[in-house]
Amino acid sequence: MISHDEETPLLHSERHGKKKATPLPWFQFSITLFLQLAEPLTSQVIYPFMPELIRDLGVTHGNESQVGYYVGMMQSIFFLTQACTVLHWSSISDRVGRKPVILTGLFGLSVSMYCFGLSRTFWGLVLSRSLNGALNGNIGVIKSMMAEMTDETNISKAYAYMPIAWSTGGTLGPIIGGSLSRPAERFPHIFGDNDFLKKYPYFLPCAVPATFSAIAWLVTFLFLKETLPSPIPVSQLLKVRKGKANLALQNVVGSQNLSITETTVVTGKDRHESPVSFRELLTPRVLIAAANYAFLSLVDIAFRAIQPLFLSTPIHLGGLGLPPSTIGKILSVFGVLNGMFQVFFFAGIHDRWGSKKVFTAGIASALPAFACFPAINYLARVSGYSNALWALVGFQIVISIGLSLSYGAIFIFISAASPNRASLGATNGLSQTTVSLMRAIGPAMANSLFSFSIEKGFLGGHLVYYIHLILVCIALGVASLLPRHIWTT
């Protein structure tokens, strides 16, 4: 039985009976899920071939232990540039609407991925990834849109479906990246005479998510409905001058006779409010929720960054020595299992145990997940690619699903922490900014530590895993700051 102080959003609105859930607007909701697929596709597609691409560019001059540094840098650049702009995009979406910002983000994803596939230098890759991150503010905006489509009776159900996009992207991305890289060499009977793909061996896997983003842009333009009530037209917003920004904005709102009904995610009470200032946004609730989201992302991105590098690193150096195609299959298995588990079990687990317990348990699952890396390498050294080794690889994949459970839980905390409904975009934007910073640090830190551990041989080359186990313990400490029940006022 769930006590009152651990009630979930589905239960707190009626202490003595469960309120009937409001049906989700399935057509519009399905479109948002479809749009979310663009980002995991573009991010995950490069993971299987990124170590090989770095080797091909020759920036390491044949030093295998240096590959991790450059792979980590490439993975971090996207999130670093995103951190610089995501709050800006989210704040804009609170005024001009969600749809224009989403269209801009999809355009940026498409163009940057085409550029990435055409890059033949390391700095070309850096520029493409930077453009990818800077123009993409869709993560926080889409979450705001989903929250505006739901209420306290169906929000956990909505967030249970949210991982579908990420799991599908996590499944298809590695398969695309691992299967379509170097197509002229791998499929000579089909692409053997294609000089373009010989010159740009990684263009084809990049072109797939780039084209998908272009299709998603078209779907958004034609079918997605704006969820922000009475957004301020861009043409009027552009008239705002620096010295009279607040006054001009008030005039615009007054001229439109704007009346925005705020429905607080947790309580469902109607209010008439406008977005709060940045200073007013920094409440203890928002900061605690954002900090937990940030540490969850740091732990998760560190694990996801190390995993493909570990799988591609030769066994004698501490890895598993697998080719990109096999790495893609392993990563895709996680995507399939994670998606199925989230859809069929998250809502039930969340309703039974509450947001804080689900979040904390998910963070704790990273402890055995990180501990599996040295154990897998040990089995590979002792018995090669044995059944016991593949069983342990499978166990690591399954246990890491717990981290994904934590995302649904913390999204509910973030939505509840918003000062009002009009500030939902800014709240998600602030949270996403901290997350992007952590995700910028995470891959570079994790892969650099991986390379450093191999190069120096500290703790048998396993120093990187000890440090990350300590990081997980710190994240658990931050999780203890969350309240035992969702904020209701």
LOKE-503282 format. One line per field, with one value per residue (C-alpha): z negated, y, x negated. Coordinates in Angstrom, 1 decimal. Example, Ala and Ser with C-alpha at 12.3 -4.5 7.8 and 13.67 -1.06 7.14 Angstrom:
% residues 2
up c(-7.8,-7.1) $
north c(-4.5,-1.1) $
east c(-12.3,-13.7) $
END
This chain:
% residues 489
up c(0.0,0.8,-2.1,-1.8,-1.9,1.1,3.2,7.0,9.3,10.2,6.6,4.7,6.2,4.4,1.1,0.7,4.2,7.5,10.0,13.4,15.9,18.6,22.1,23.8,27.1,29.0,32.5,31.2,28.5,31.1,33.2,30.2,29.7,33.4,33.2,30.3,32.3,34.3,31.5,30.3,33.9,34.6,31.4,31.3,35.0,34.6,31.5,33.3,35.9,33.9,32.6,36.2,37.6,35.2,36.2,39.9,39.5,38.1,35.3,32.8,35.0,34.4,30.6,29.6,26.1,27.4,29.2,26.1,25.6,29.1,29.0,25.7,27.0,30.0,27.9,25.5,28.1,28.9,25.3,24.5,27.4,26.5,22.9,24.2,26.1,24.7,22.0,24.6,26.9,24.1,22.9,26.5,26.7,23.6,25.7,29.4,29.0,29.0,32.7,34.2,31.9,32.7,36.4,35.9,34.0,36.6,39.3,37.3,36.7,40.4,41.8,39.2,39.7,43.5,42.8,40.3,42.9,45.4,43.0,43.7,41.0,37.2,37.1,39.7,37.3,34.4,36.4,37.4,33.9,32.6,35.1,34.1,30.4,30.8,33.0,31.1,28.2,28.7,25.7,23.1,25.5,26.4,22.7,22.0,24.8,23.4,20.0,21.5,23.1,19.8,16.3,12.9,13.9,17.0,16.7,15.6,18.4,20.9,19.5,19.7,23.5,23.7,23.7,26.8,28.9,27.1,27.1,30.8,31.5,29.2,31.2,34.8,34.4,33.6,36.2,38.8,37.7,37.4,40.6,43.1,42.2,45.0,47.4,50.4,48.6,46.8,49.7,52.8,55.0,54.2,53.6,55.0,57.9,55.9,55.7,53.5,50.7,51.0,50.5,47.7,46.0,43.1,45.1,45.6,41.8,41.2,44.1,42.7,39.4,41.3,43.8,41.0,39.3,42.6,42.7,39.1,39.9,42.6,40.2,37.6,40.0,41.4,38.4,35.0,33.1,30.9,27.1,25.8,25.4,27.5,28.2,29.0,32.8,33.7,35.8,32.8,30.5,32.8,32.3,28.7,28.1,25.5,23.4,23.4,23.5,20.5,21.4,25.0,24.0,21.7,24.6,26.8,24.2,23.5,27.2,27.7,24.6,23.6,21.0,20.3,18.1,16.0,14.9,12.4,13.3,9.8,8.4,11.5,10.1,12.6,12.4,14.6,14.7,17.0,17.2,14.1,14.3,14.3,10.7,9.6,11.4,9.1,6.4,4.1,5.9,9.3,8.2,6.4,9.4,11.9,9.8,9.7,13.4,14.0,11.9,13.5,16.9,15.9,14.6,17.6,20.3,18.7,18.9,22.5,23.6,22.1,23.4,27.1,26.5,24.1,26.7,29.5,27.4,27.9,25.1,24.1,23.4,21.2,23.7,25.7,29.2,31.2,34.7,35.2,36.6,33.4,31.2,33.1,32.4,28.7,28.3,30.2,27.9,25.0,27.1,27.7,24.1,22.6,24.8,24.0,20.3,20.1,22.0,20.2,16.7,15.9,15.1,12.9,11.0,10.6,9.3,6.9,5.5,6.1,8.0,5.4,4.9,8.6,9.3,6.5,7.5,11.1,10.0,7.8,10.8,12.2,9.5,10.9,14.5,14.0,12.1,15.0,17.3,15.6,15.0,18.8,19.7,17.2,18.7,22.2,21.2,19.5,21.7,24.8,26.2,24.1,23.2,19.7,21.2,23.3,20.4,18.4,21.3,21.4,17.6,17.9,20.7,18.6,15.3,17.1,18.0,14.4,15.3,17.9,15.3,13.4,16.3,16.2,12.5,12.6,15.4,13.2,10.4,12.8,14.2,10.6,9.6,12.2,10.4,12.8,16.1,18.0,16.8,17.7,20.8,18.8,16.1,18.5,20.3,17.1,16.2,19.7,19.5,16.4,18.1,21.2,19.2,17.4,20.7,22.1,19.2,19.0,22.3,22.2,18.6,18.9,22.1,21.0,17.8,19.8,21.9,18.9,17.0,19.9,20.7,17.1,15.9,12.6,10.6,13.4,15.9,13.9,12.3,14.5,13.0,9.4,10.0,11.6,8.8,6.5,8.8,8.5,4.7,4.9,7.2,4.7,2.0,4.2,4.8,1.0,1.3,3.3,1.2,0.5,2.4,5.4,4.7,4.7,4.0) $
north c(0.0,3.5,5.9,9.5,10.9,8.8,9.5,9.8,12.4,9.8,9.5,12.7,14.6,12.4,11.0,8.6,7.4,7.3,10.0,8.7,9.3,11.9,10.3,11.3,13.3,10.4,12.0,15.0,13.0,10.5,13.3,14.5,11.0,10.9,14.2,13.0,10.2,12.7,13.5,9.9,8.9,11.6,11.1,7.3,6.7,7.9,5.7,2.4,4.0,7.0,5.2,3.9,7.4,8.9,6.3,7.0,10.7,10.0,12.6,10.0,9.1,5.4,5.7,3.5,4.8,8.3,7.3,7.7,11.4,12.4,10.2,11.8,15.3,14.6,13.3,16.3,19.1,18.6,19.0,21.8,24.0,22.9,24.0,27.5,27.8,25.5,27.9,30.6,28.4,27.2,30.8,31.8,29.0,30.4,33.5,32.7,29.1,25.6,24.9,27.6,26.5,22.8,23.6,25.4,22.6,19.9,22.1,22.3,18.6,17.8,20.2,19.4,15.7,16.1,18.2,15.6,12.9,15.1,16.1,14.7,16.6,16.5,20.2,19.7,17.2,19.6,22.4,20.0,18.8,22.3,23.4,20.3,21.3,25.1,24.9,22.1,23.2,20.6,18.4,20.8,22.3,18.9,18.0,21.2,20.5,17.0,18.4,20.9,18.0,16.2,16.7,15.0,11.9,10.9,12.5,9.3,7.4,10.0,9.7,6.0,6.3,9.0,6.5,4.9,7.5,7.2,3.5,3.3,5.7,3.8,0.6,2.0,4.4,1.9,-0.5,2.2,3.4,0.0,-1.4,1.5,2.8,2.1,0.8,0.6,-1.9,-3.8,-4.1,-3.9,-5.6,-2.6,0.4,-0.8,1.6,4.5,6.9,9.3,6.8,5.7,9.4,9.9,6.4,7.7,9.8,7.1,6.4,10.2,10.8,8.5,10.5,13.8,12.8,11.7,15.1,16.7,14.5,15.3,19.0,18.6,16.6,19.3,22.1,20.3,18.5,19.6,22.0,24.7,23.9,27.3,29.5,32.7,32.8,36.3,36.6,36.6,39.7,41.7,40.1,41.3,44.9,44.8,47.0,46.5,49.4,48.9,45.2,44.7,47.6,46.6,43.0,44.3,46.4,43.4,41.3,44.1,44.6,41.0,40.9,37.8,35.6,32.5,29.9,28.2,24.6,23.6,20.1,18.7,20.5,21.3,24.7,27.4,30.7,33.6,34.1,35.0,33.5,34.4,36.1,34.0,35.0,33.9,30.6,29.7,28.2,25.3,23.0,23.8,23.6,20.3,18.7,20.2,18.9,15.4,15.4,16.6,13.9,11.2,12.4,12.5,8.9,7.8,9.5,8.4,4.7,5.1,6.8,4.2,1.2,1.5,2.5,-0.5,-2.8,-1.6,-1.5,-4.6,-7.2,-6.9,-3.2,-3.7,-3.9,-6.5,-6.0,-6.1,-4.6,-1.7,-4.1,-6.2,-3.1,-1.8,-5.0,-5.0,-1.4,-2.0,-4.9,-2.4,-0.1,-2.9,-4.2,-0.7,0.4,-2.7,-2.4,1.4,1.0,-2.0,-1.5,2.1,3.4,0.4,0.6,4.3,4.2,1.4,2.8,6.6,8.9,9.1,5.4,4.7,7.4,6.3,2.6,3.6,5.5,2.6,0.2,1.9,0.4,-3.2,-1.8,-0.2,-3.1,-5.4,-3.8,-5.2,-8.5,-8.8,-8.0,-10.6,-13.3,-12.3,-12.7,-16.0,-17.8,-15.7,-15.1,-17.8,-18.2,-16.9,-13.7,-13.1,-13.8,-11.1,-8.7,-9.5,-8.9,-5.5,-4.5,-5.5,-3.9,-0.6,-0.3,0.9,4.2,4.9,4.4,7.3,9.7,9.3,9.9,13.0,14.5,14.4,16.1,18.9,19.5,19.7,22.1,24.8,28.0,28.1,26.7,29.7,29.1,25.4,25.9,28.0,25.4,22.6,24.8,25.5,21.8,20.9,23.5,21.8,18.4,19.5,20.8,17.4,15.6,17.8,16.9,13.2,11.7,13.7,12.8,9.1,8.4,10.4,8.5,5.3,6.2,7.4,4.2,2.1,4.3,4.5,1.1,2.5,-0.2,-2.7,-0.2,-0.1,3.3,4.7,2.3,3.0,6.7,6.2,4.0,7.0,9.3,7.0,7.2,11.0,11.0,8.8,11.4,14.2,12.0,11.9,15.7,14.9,15.0,11.8,13.0,15.2,19.0,20.0,23.7) $
east c(0.0,-1.2,-1.1,0.1,-3.4,-4.4,-1.4,-2.0,-0.5,2.2,3.2,2.7,5.6,8.1,6.8,9.7,10.2,8.4,9.5,10.5,7.7,8.2,7.8,4.6,4.9,3.4,2.9,1.1,-0.7,-1.9,-3.3,-5.4,-6.7,-7.6,-9.4,-11.5,-12.9,-15.0,-17.4,-18.3,-18.7,-21.2,-23.1,-23.2,-24.0,-27.6,-28.4,-29.3,-31.6,-33.0,-36.1,-36.8,-36.3,-38.7,-41.3,-40.7,-41.2,-44.7,-44.5,-45.8,-48.8,-48.2,-48.2,-45.2,-45.1,-44.3,-41.2,-39.0,-40.0,-38.8,-35.7,-34.7,-35.4,-33.2,-30.3,-30.6,-30.6,-26.9,-25.8,-28.2,-26.8,-23.3,-23.8,-24.6,-21.3,-18.7,-17.4,-17.2,-15.1,-12.8,-12.2,-11.4,-8.9,-7.1,-6.4,-6.2,-5.0,-6.4,-6.0,-8.3,-11.1,-10.6,-10.8,-14.1,-15.5,-14.6,-16.1,-19.3,-19.5,-19.0,-21.6,-24.2,-24.0,-24.4,-27.5,-28.8,-28.7,-30.5,-33.3,-36.7,-38.7,-38.4,-37.6,-34.9,-33.3,-33.6,-31.8,-29.0,-28.4,-28.5,-25.9,-23.8,-23.7,-23.4,-20.3,-18.5,-16.4,-13.7,-14.2,-12.9,-10.3,-8.7,-8.6,-6.8,-4.4,-3.7,-3.0,-0.6,1.3,1.7,3.0,2.3,4.4,2.5,-1.0,-2.7,-1.1,-2.3,-5.9,-5.7,-5.4,-8.0,-11.0,-9.5,-11.2,-14.5,-14.4,-13.5,-16.3,-18.6,-17.7,-17.8,-20.6,-23.3,-22.0,-22.1,-25.5,-27.1,-25.5,-25.8,-29.3,-31.8,-29.1,-31.4,-33.7,-31.0,-28.5,-30.7,-28.0,-25.7,-28.0,-31.3,-31.2,-30.0,-33.0,-31.1,-30.6,-34.2,-35.2,-32.7,-32.4,-30.3,-27.8,-25.2,-24.6,-24.5,-22.1,-19.4,-18.7,-19.3,-16.5,-14.3,-14.7,-13.7,-10.5,-9.8,-10.0,-7.4,-5.1,-5.5,-4.7,-1.6,0.0,-1.4,0.9,-0.4,0.2,-0.8,2.4,2.2,-1.6,-3.0,-3.6,-7.3,-6.8,-5.6,-8.2,-11.0,-9.9,-10.9,-13.9,-16.6,-15.8,-12.1,-11.8,-9.5,-7.3,-7.0,-6.1,-3.4,-2.0,-1.9,-0.2,2.3,3.0,3.8,6.0,4.1,5.5,3.5,5.2,2.6,3.2,0.7,-0.6,-0.1,2.9,4.9,5.9,6.6,4.7,4.0,0.2,-2.6,-6.1,-8.2,-11.6,-14.8,-15.5,-12.0,-12.5,-15.4,-13.2,-14.4,-12.0,-13.3,-17.0,-16.5,-14.7,-17.2,-20.2,-18.8,-18.1,-21.7,-23.3,-21.1,-22.2,-25.9,-25.8,-23.8,-25.8,-29.1,-27.9,-26.6,-29.9,-32.1,-30.1,-30.9,-34.5,-34.9,-33.3,-35.6,-38.9,-41.2,-40.9,-44.5,-43.9,-40.9,-38.0,-36.2,-37.6,-34.3,-33.6,-31.1,-28.4,-28.5,-28.6,-25.5,-23.6,-24.5,-23.4,-20.2,-19.3,-19.2,-17.0,-14.4,-14.3,-14.3,-11.4,-9.3,-10.0,-9.2,-5.9,-4.5,-5.9,-6.9,-3.4,-2.6,-5.9,-5.6,-2.1,-3.0,-6.3,-6.1,-8.5,-11.3,-11.7,-11.7,-14.2,-16.5,-16.4,-17.2,-20.3,-21.4,-21.2,-24.3,-26.4,-26.3,-26.2,-29.7,-31.0,-30.3,-32.9,-36.1,-34.3,-33.5,-37.1,-38.3,-36.2,-37.3,-41.0,-40.4,-37.9,-37.5,-34.0,-32.3,-28.7,-29.4,-30.8,-27.8,-25.5,-27.3,-27.0,-23.3,-23.0,-24.7,-22.2,-19.2,-20.4,-21.1,-17.4,-17.0,-18.7,-16.0,-13.3,-14.7,-14.0,-10.2,-10.2,-12.4,-10.3,-7.3,-9.2,-10.4,-6.9,-5.6,-8.4,-7.5,-6.3,-3.4,-2.2,-3.4,-6.9,-6.9,-9.1,-11.6,-11.7,-12.3,-14.9,-16.8,-16.8,-17.9,-20.7,-22.2,-21.7,-23.5,-26.4,-26.6,-26.3,-29.1,-31.3,-30.3,-31.6,-34.8,-35.4,-34.4,-36.3,-39.4,-39.4,-39.1,-42.1,-44.0,-43.4,-44.6,-47.6,-48.8,-47.5,-46.2,-44.4,-44.9,-43.4,-40.2,-40.5,-37.7,-35.2,-36.1,-35.7,-32.3,-31.1,-31.9,-30.0,-26.9,-27.1,-27.2,-24.1,-22.3,-23.1,-21.6,-18.5,-17.9,-17.1,-13.9,-10.7,-8.9,-5.9,-5.3,-5.0,-1.4,-1.3) $
END
